[in-house]
């Protein structure tokens, strides 16, 4: 009787192991990775002459606004609707199959929580239409000085050297813009009181644009000198910033190598059954989103708006898809076609191409250092594969044992 029970248990374990090893349906979604920009925020700093400096003192610089919270909450609700019928995401957050990472700034940490409130209604008490009261979800971060994964302004001497070289080219796009927008620099210097002369007026104009666009988003009155022509000039310069800073391969390779390697390496582990991770969320900045799009050669030339969202999807067939949602007001999304890996793009091909192009961990580590983030998943998950194989051997051995007697 004891042997029969042992044999039955062994067979049940064997059946479960065999079932787990059966290939999944090719179109079954296995993993999604979400990279999102934070929501609407206040200005990064006050201008020397700033009509709204008192308000900024009350709100605080670079802080997530109520509108920004709503943007990320709506984005989370949209993600839930998009993937609710995929049997991938439960109604509550699960630390065994999900992970959330943010840069170490208030606005990205808060944006992550707002997104998760919309994505996981089971965590929250509410009617699903307004911001609910939610059980908190763990969001991990690293200090800016050591965050080579998501924070594009973290220290990287090689990147800064190449960026200085780009700005210094006599006939390059940066110097050309200095000449083209000299009129705007003079106007802004006189009206905002920034000190001069300045050997890099473009950077000062980017700071002015940040304040002006923040006033506009908050519905505040504009100073008389900020007319339509000025706003267009500032917006154009800010748009070019995201072209210049990451367009060249050596620039985006330095900044995106770690994230790309972690993303694709984690997907490979998922296909191999060595990790249970079904969802990864990264809460970051416009610079992170822009650098990511450049790395895949799908940047559209426009600054990523507030709450812009990139979704990388992995299917059981090994197909990799990239989706871009750049509006919280419109339901439409953009299916991106990677030029060097056209659809259907499969993970081994994409990983090979990224390595060949130098957008990989080794490049980023050589240029910027770091790399502790890269092996985080594999170090934790590879033992699971070994344990699984060990259990399978035991099950097979036990199931055959009674047949030898």
KELOLO-249372 format. One line per 4 residues: number of its first residue (from 1); their letters; for each residue y, x, z negated of C-alpha. Coordinates in nm, 3 decimals, m for minus. Each point is the difference from the previous one (the first is absolute). Layout:
KELOLO-249372
NUM) a) Y X Z | ...
//
This chain:
KELOLO-249372
1) xxxx) 0.000 0.000 0.000 | 0.236 0.285 m0.090 | m0.072 0.176 0.330 | 0.063 m0.321 0.194
5) xxxx) 0.336 m0.053 m0.169 | 0.091 0.362 0.065 | m0.100 m0.036 0.365 | 0.203 m0.322 0.038
9) xxxx) 0.308 0.162 m0.149 | m0.042 0.302 0.223 | m0.034 m0.218 0.309 | 0.313 m0.193 m0.094
13) xxxx) 0.192 0.326 m0.040 | m0.139 0.126 0.327 | 0.102 m0.320 0.178 | 0.351 0.034 m0.137
17) xxxx) 0.018 0.362 0.108 | m0.123 m0.080 0.348 | 0.243 m0.291 0.028 | 0.285 0.229 m0.098
21) xxxx) m0.100 0.248 0.270 | m0.011 m0.258 0.280 | 0.295 0.059 0.236 | 0.283 m0.245 m0.047
25) xxxx) 0.127 m0.228 0.275 | 0.210 0.215 0.233 | 0.305 m0.225 m0.034 | m0.015 m0.019 m0.378
29) xxxx) 0.309 0.142 m0.167 | m0.096 0.282 m0.235 | 0.330 0.133 m0.131 | 0.373 m0.047 0.029
33) xxxx) 0.271 0.251 m0.091 | 0.353 m0.133 m0.047 | 0.310 0.220 0.015 | 0.314 m0.192 m0.091
37) xxxx) 0.369 0.074 m0.040 | 0.167 m0.134 m0.314 | 0.220 m0.310 0.016 | 0.377 m0.042 m0.005
41) xxxx) 0.173 0.237 m0.240 | 0.346 0.091 m0.121 | 0.187 0.299 0.144 | m0.127 0.347 m0.083
45) xxxx) 0.335 0.107 m0.142 | 0.366 m0.100 m0.022 | 0.248 0.140 0.250 | 0.300 0.189 m0.143
49) xxxx) 0.216 m0.295 0.110 | m0.231 m0.298 m0.042 | 0.119 m0.364 m0.024 | m0.329 m0.105 m0.163
53) xxxx) m0.061 0.289 m0.238 | 0.016 m0.225 m0.309 | m0.273 m0.225 0.136 | m0.217 0.303 0.075
57) xxxx) 0.053 0.118 m0.356 | m0.135 m0.335 m0.122 | m0.300 m0.014 0.232 | m0.075 0.371 0.004
61) xxxx) m0.036 0.225 0.306 | m0.303 m0.036 0.228 | m0.141 m0.295 m0.197 | m0.216 m0.275 0.146
65) xxxx) 0.199 m0.322 0.036 | m0.128 m0.353 m0.057 | m0.008 m0.052 0.375 | m0.217 0.312 0.029
69) xxxx) m0.247 m0.140 m0.253 | m0.028 m0.320 0.204 | m0.053 0.199 0.323 | m0.298 0.186 m0.143
73) xxxx) m0.143 m0.312 m0.164 | 0.014 m0.184 0.335 | m0.162 0.299 0.168 | m0.284 m0.013 m0.252
77) xxxx) m0.047 m0.373 0.066 | m0.011 0.074 0.374 | m0.262 0.272 m0.051 | m0.212 m0.243 m0.204
81) xxxx) 0.014 m0.259 0.280 | m0.083 0.260 0.264 | m0.309 0.132 m0.178 | m0.110 m0.295 m0.213
85) xxxx) m0.286 m0.096 0.233 | m0.127 0.358 0.039 | m0.197 0.001 m0.329 | 0.160 0.336 m0.074
89) xxxx) 0.256 m0.077 m0.270 | m0.081 m0.202 m0.312 | 0.265 m0.212 m0.169 | 0.038 0.253 m0.278
93) xxxx) 0.063 0.372 0.015 | m0.310 0.216 m0.044 | 0.050 0.362 m0.104 | m0.345 0.096 0.131
97) xxxx) 0.079 m0.096 0.360 | 0.380 0.024 0.011 | 0.270 0.257 m0.061 | 0.380 m0.013 m0.005
101) xxxx) 0.222 0.305 0.030 | 0.380 0.018 m0.008 | 0.268 0.262 0.005 | 0.158 0.059 m0.338
105) xxxx) 0.310 m0.215 0.051 | 0.090 m0.330 m0.165 | 0.039 m0.190 0.328 | m0.342 0.099 0.141
109) xxxx) m0.186 m0.057 m0.326 | 0.159 m0.344 m0.038 | m0.060 m0.080 0.369 | m0.370 0.078 m0.043
113) xxxx) m0.026 m0.246 m0.291 | 0.183 m0.271 0.197 | m0.231 0.052 0.300 | m0.310 m0.020 m0.219
117) xxxx) 0.124 m0.320 m0.164 | 0.000 m0.167 0.341 | m0.325 0.161 0.114 | m0.207 m0.082 m0.309
121) xxxx) 0.083 m0.354 m0.116 | m0.292 0.012 m0.242 | 0.198 0.252 m0.205 | 0.286 m0.244 m0.042
125) xxxx) 0.098 m0.332 m0.150 | 0.222 m0.202 0.233 | 0.008 m0.243 0.290 | m0.021 0.272 0.266
129) xxxx) 0.346 m0.068 0.143 | 0.228 0.180 m0.246 | m0.031 0.324 m0.194 | m0.277 m0.060 m0.257
133) xxxx) m0.088 0.161 m0.332 | m0.274 0.251 0.075 | m0.247 0.219 m0.180 | 0.115 0.353 0.093
137) xxxx) m0.189 0.211 0.254 | m0.031 0.379 m0.048 | 0.233 0.188 0.235 | m0.034 0.379 0.010
141) xxxx) 0.269 0.253 0.085 | 0.087 0.368 m0.019 | 0.334 0.165 m0.075 | 0.215 0.048 0.310
145) xxxx) m0.017 0.378 m0.028 | m0.379 m0.003 0.044 | m0.048 m0.308 0.220 | m0.082 0.150 0.340
149) xxxx) m0.193 m0.314 0.095 | 0.274 m0.264 0.019 | 0.340 0.146 m0.093 | 0.154 0.156 0.308
153) xxxx) 0.272 0.171 m0.204 | m0.245 0.188 m0.221 | 0.040 0.380 0.021 | m0.129 0.155 0.322
157) xxxx) 0.164 0.328 0.097 | m0.156 0.016 0.347 | 0.114 m0.351 0.088 | 0.352 0.067 m0.125
161) xxxx) 0.013 0.321 0.203 | m0.098 m0.179 0.320 | 0.240 m0.286 m0.074 | 0.287 0.250 m0.043
165) xxxx) m0.098 0.161 0.329 | 0.010 m0.341 0.170 | 0.348 m0.073 m0.137 | 0.132 0.343 0.100
169) xxxx) m0.085 m0.015 0.372 | 0.339 0.037 0.177 | m0.083 m0.253 0.272 | m0.258 m0.194 m0.195
173) xxxx) 0.019 m0.372 m0.082 | 0.134 0.056 m0.353 | 0.297 0.216 0.106 | 0.065 m0.238 0.288
177) xxxx) 0.020 m0.290 m0.244 | 0.244 0.194 m0.219 | 0.233 0.022 0.301 | m0.064 m0.357 0.114
181) xxxx) 0.075 m0.155 m0.339 | 0.281 0.229 m0.113 | 0.237 m0.298 0.011 | m0.221 m0.192 m0.240
185) xxxx) m0.031 0.297 m0.235 | 0.379 0.039 m0.019 | 0.050 m0.371 m0.062 | m0.267 m0.019 m0.269
189) xxxx) 0.124 0.320 m0.169 | 0.351 m0.142 m0.031 | m0.108 m0.347 m0.114 | m0.284 0.091 m0.237
193) xxxx) 0.145 0.317 m0.147 | m0.292 0.230 0.056 | 0.102 0.367 m0.033 | 0.056 0.206 0.311
197) xxxx) m0.020 0.191 0.217 | m0.372 m0.064 0.028 | m0.236 0.212 0.209 | m0.242 m0.293 0.021
201) xxxx) 0.199 m0.323 0.045 | m0.305 m0.185 0.134 | m0.167 0.014 m0.342 | 0.317 m0.138 m0.157
205) xxxx) 0.008 m0.280 0.255 | m0.359 m0.088 m0.086 | 0.113 m0.043 m0.362 | 0.291 m0.218 0.108
209) xxxx) m0.237 m0.209 0.211 | m0.223 m0.051 m0.301 | 0.287 m0.149 m0.200 | 0.130 m0.213 0.289
213) xxxx) m0.341 m0.144 0.083 | m0.060 m0.071 m0.369 | 0.331 m0.191 m0.023 | m0.102 m0.195 0.308
217) xxxx) m0.344 m0.094 m0.136 | 0.153 m0.111 m0.330 | 0.262 m0.213 0.175 | 0.292 0.200 m0.139
221) xxxx) 0.343 0.023 0.161 | 0.050 0.290 0.238 | 0.301 0.234 m0.020 | 0.246 m0.055 0.284
225) xxxx) m0.094 0.326 0.173 | m0.367 m0.104 0.034 | 0.017 m0.197 0.325 | m0.272 m0.072 0.252
229) xxxx) 0.045 0.332 0.182 | m0.030 0.196 m0.324 | m0.314 m0.189 m0.105 | m0.158 0.059 0.341
233) xxxx) 0.077 0.372 m0.015 | m0.142 0.037 m0.350 | m0.314 m0.197 0.090 | m0.055 0.210 0.314
237) xxxx) 0.024 0.323 m0.196 | m0.247 m0.129 m0.257 | m0.238 m0.103 0.279 | 0.012 0.350 0.147
241) xxxx) m0.080 0.150 m0.340 | m0.353 m0.140 0.019 | m0.040 0.131 0.353 | 0.116 0.350 m0.088
245) xxxx) m0.171 0.059 m0.333 | m0.360 m0.067 0.106 | m0.017 m0.013 0.380 | m0.102 0.364 0.050
249) xxxx) m0.371 0.063 m0.072 | 0.069 0.281 m0.247 | 0.228 m0.228 m0.200 | m0.227 m0.302 m0.032
253) xxxx) m0.312 0.217 m0.038 | 0.149 0.161 m0.309 | 0.082 m0.335 m0.157 | m0.291 m0.220 0.113
257) xxxx) m0.299 0.233 0.009 | m0.116 m0.083 m0.352 | 0.039 m0.376 0.032 | m0.172 m0.015 0.339
261) xxxx) m0.289 0.215 m0.125 | m0.036 m0.212 m0.314 | 0.013 m0.325 0.196 | m0.251 0.097 0.270
265) xxxx) m0.221 0.192 m0.242 | m0.017 m0.301 m0.230 | m0.094 m0.221 0.293 | m0.278 0.238 0.100
269) xxxx) m0.137 m0.016 m0.356 | 0.011 m0.379 0.019 | m0.201 m0.006 0.323 | m0.252 0.242 m0.151
273) xxxx) m0.042 m0.221 m0.306 | 0.136 0.268 m0.234 | 0.291 m0.204 m0.131 | 0.052 m0.364 m0.090
277) xxxx) 0.375 0.012 0.067 | 0.096 m0.305 0.207 | 0.377 0.007 m0.055 | 0.256 0.274 m0.045
281) xxxx) 0.371 m0.074 m0.035 | 0.274 0.259 0.028 | 0.352 m0.102 m0.105 | 0.259 0.240 0.139
285) xxxx) 0.317 0.036 0.209 | 0.144 m0.036 0.350 | m0.048 0.374 0.050 | m0.372 m0.029 m0.088
289) xxxx) m0.051 m0.287 0.244 | 0.195 0.178 0.277 | m0.193 0.327 m0.046 | m0.331 m0.191 0.008
293) xxxx) 0.092 m0.176 0.324 | 0.107 0.332 0.154 | m0.331 0.158 m0.101 | m0.186 m0.265 0.202
297) xxxx) 0.260 0.015 0.283 | 0.085 m0.368 m0.038 | 0.354 0.023 m0.141 | 0.221 m0.263 0.169
301) xxxx) 0.327 0.186 m0.043 | 0.131 m0.237 m0.267 | 0.049 0.058 m0.370 | m0.278 m0.176 m0.195
305) xxxx) 0.165 m0.302 m0.167 | m0.036 m0.104 m0.361 | m0.360 m0.105 m0.079 | m0.128 0.144 0.329
309) xxxx) m0.380 0.012 m0.014 | m0.264 0.203 0.185 | m0.363 m0.109 m0.029 | m0.292 0.222 0.100
313) xxxx) m0.321 m0.199 0.048 | m0.352 0.140 0.008 | m0.287 m0.203 0.146 | m0.373 0.044 m0.048
317) xxxx) m0.033 0.124 0.358 | 0.227 0.290 m0.091 | 0.292 m0.144 0.191 | 0.346 0.085 m0.135
321) xxxx) 0.294 m0.235 0.055 | 0.365 0.046 m0.090 | 0.231 m0.296 m0.065 | 0.376 0.004 m0.065
325) xxxx) 0.193 m0.282 m0.165 | 0.372 0.077 0.003 | 0.143 m0.334 m0.109 | m0.058 m0.213 m0.308
329) xxxx) 0.175 m0.291 0.169 | m0.228 m0.018 0.306 | m0.379 m0.044 m0.011 | m0.059 0.211 0.313
333) xxxx) m0.163 0.342 m0.027 | m0.030 0.281 0.253 | m0.341 0.139 0.092 | 0.072 0.368 0.064
337) xxxx) m0.178 0.195 0.273 | m0.039 0.368 m0.088 | 0.067 0.201 0.319 | m0.260 0.270 m0.072
341) xxxx) m0.260 m0.253 m0.119 | 0.042 m0.321 0.203 | m0.187 m0.316 m0.108 | m0.273 m0.025 m0.091
345) xxxx) 0.082 0.306 m0.211 | m0.293 0.121 m0.207 | 0.036 0.198 m0.320 | m0.183 0.323 0.107
349) xxxx) 0.216 0.029 0.311 | 0.320 m0.065 m0.194 | m0.090 0.249 m0.271 | m0.082 0.263 0.262
353) xxxx) 0.330 m0.058 0.182 | 0.203 0.018 m0.320 | m0.165 0.328 m0.094 | 0.058 0.139 0.349
357) xxxx) 0.368 m0.096 m0.013 | 0.043 0.161 m0.342 | 0.076 m0.323 m0.185 | m0.245 0.080 m0.275
361) xxxx) m0.020 0.128 m0.354 | m0.031 0.368 0.089 | 0.329 m0.005 0.191 | 0.184 m0.185 m0.274
365) xxxx) m0.142 0.224 m0.271 | 0.091 0.315 0.192 | 0.358 m0.122 0.048 | 0.066 m0.187 m0.325
369) xxxx) m0.275 0.083 m0.247 | m0.159 m0.277 m0.205 | m0.325 m0.165 0.101 | m0.127 m0.133 m0.331
373) xxxx) 0.021 m0.354 0.137 | m0.226 0.073 0.294 | m0.333 0.041 m0.178 | 0.066 m0.261 m0.267
377) xxxx) m0.215 m0.269 0.160 | m0.275 0.226 0.127 | m0.039 0.178 m0.334 | m0.041 m0.331 m0.175
381) xxxx) m0.211 m0.174 0.259 | m0.239 0.262 0.136 | m0.210 m0.001 m0.320 | m0.049 m0.373 0.055
385) xxxx) m0.174 0.077 0.326 | m0.226 0.251 m0.176 | m0.084 m0.251 m0.274 | m0.074 m0.265 0.262
389) xxxx) m0.241 0.233 0.183 | m0.168 0.101 m0.326 | m0.057 m0.364 m0.099 | m0.138 m0.079 0.345
393) xxxx) m0.254 0.285 m0.029 | m0.109 m0.126 m0.345 | m0.038 m0.356 0.131 | m0.211 0.114 0.294
397) xxxx) m0.217 0.216 m0.224 | m0.058 m0.274 m0.257 | m0.076 m0.260 0.265 | m0.274 0.217 0.149
401) xxxx) m0.146 0.105 m0.338 | m0.233 m0.299 m0.056 | m0.148 0.042 0.346 | m0.139 0.340 m0.099
405) x) m0.230 m0.153 m0.264
//
